[in-house]
Amino acid sequence: MGSFFSINAISRERYHRSLMCDFLFIVELRLFIIGLNKANG
């Protein structure tokens, strides 16, 4: 029971971390595209 709970907690933490990485990646990508548009325009 304890090992199952720890595995569940670890997978949940990894899931949240991957969500944060995806979110930061999307934000940086949008900022990069906005910067390109301003440089071109």
Secondary structure, 3 states (H helix, E strand, C coil): CHHHHHHHHHHHHHHHHHHHHHHHHHHHHHHHHHHHHHHHC
